[in-house]
Amino acid sequence: MAAAASGGGAGDGDRADAQENVPTYEWEDKNTKAFHVAAFGRLWREKLDPALYCYQDTEEDAEHAQLARELELSEETMEELRVICSPDSLTGGDVRTDVVPHDSSLKTVRLRKRKQDYKDSLRRDFPAKQDVFASELENLAIGRRPMDPELLVPEGEIILTVNVLYPVIFEAFKFCRHHMTLQVMGSQKLSELRDAICCVSDLQVYGEFSSTPDMAPEFISKDLYKSAFFFFEGVFYDDMRYPECTAISKSTIEWAKSHDFPTYRSAKMEETTFNDLVVKIGYPYLYCHQGDCEHVVIITDIRLAHRDDCLDKNLYPLLIYKHRMLTRKCSVCNLYISRWLTTDDHLAPMDPCLFCDMCFRTLHYDKEGNKLGHFLAYPYVDPGAFN
């Protein structure tokens, strides 16, 4: 009796654990309740037939036989469905439906011909840059497998889709846009996602160089300020991989304690995988770097890897979407990308003002390289550089 009671309690506990780690809506069409990523993957692997998420291609006859068993169909009915649903039966033989005859007596056909000729006159011989970029990302990812079998993504691996938004500038806040979308594996560290996120603030060069424009900066801001953190469900995950890193979330945690907020914890992102996280799908989280550059991070999807995914470990985190920024041209020639930003510049048409390297040097320095007048010059990194 005691054993049966204890067994029943364990079964109830397993069922409760399963219910907690199945994503259900907290707010309808907004976000789910919090669940453990690794437990979610384990539940899927226990419920699904391994043949459904394995990478081996199944034989067509075996697939049809399995479908017939599931639908309880006879062999004759299944064969008839194969003939009717075959792609060969969808074609019209040698008839081309995309070619409209010239000498037709039907008015609708003549109108269609006129519209077709008009569309042909609008076509360009070169594709749009956005289409080329999207095609490159797609070709890089779909069905790609590594040459080395050890680099193959394990069967049943969790794949999470992460949207990273542009940093919010409250003085000029209008709306949030997706900056980039990445896919990460559940077994990857949070620090790997941190390294894959590209932000223009990481490339800024601090300092004023009007007197020494030829002096190459020794570092960018990402090399100098390496501290960063993710915030997921009450836990700050700090980047502590380098000796110069500091736990920049410490001040926030101490402030929360002194103001009667819920207790927050801290952990190291380089020691935490996505499988270790408790998250909500569709809920906004935070990525902070460079002290105050804050990005909203949203996990939009979680699933098991399948054979059509990119199966090369080295390509993860995998970039699947990147918003294209307009480049900011020089204020003088309006041809080249801006490289310098000046302030207090009486030679500039506006303050602050952007210049390409050629216009900046031609306007502000003589032939010997001496500075003309008073102005302040700062290196400028164009956001369109990430295109």
Secondary structure as UniProt FT lines:
FT   HELIX           2..20
FT   STRAND          25..27
FT   TURN            28..30
FT   STRAND          31..32
FT   STRAND          35..36
FT   HELIX           37..47
FT   HELIX           50..53
FT   HELIX           60..71
FT   HELIX           75..84
FT   HELIX           87..90
FT   TURN            93..94
FT   TURN            97..98
FT   HELIX           107..122
FT   HELIX           129..141
FT   TURN            142..143
FT   HELIX           149..151
FT   TURN            155..156
FT   STRAND          158..165
FT   HELIX           170..172
FT   STRAND          178..185
FT   TURN            186..187
FT   HELIX           190..196
FT   HELIX           200..203
FT   TURN            213..214
FT   HELIX           221..224
FT   STRAND          228..232
FT   TURN            233..234
FT   STRAND          235..238
FT   TURN            243..244
FT   TURN            248..249
FT   HELIX           250..258
FT   TURN            259..260
FT   STRAND          265..268
FT   HELIX           269..271
FT   HELIX           274..276
FT   STRAND          278..279
FT   TURN            281..282
FT   STRAND          284..289
FT   TURN            290..292
FT   STRAND          293..304
FT   TURN            307..308
FT   HELIX           313..315
FT   STRAND          318..322
FT   TURN            331..333
FT   STRAND          340..343
FT   TURN            346..347
FT   STRAND          353..355
FT   HELIX           357..364
FT   TURN            367..368
FT   STRAND          376..379
FT   HELIX           383..386
//
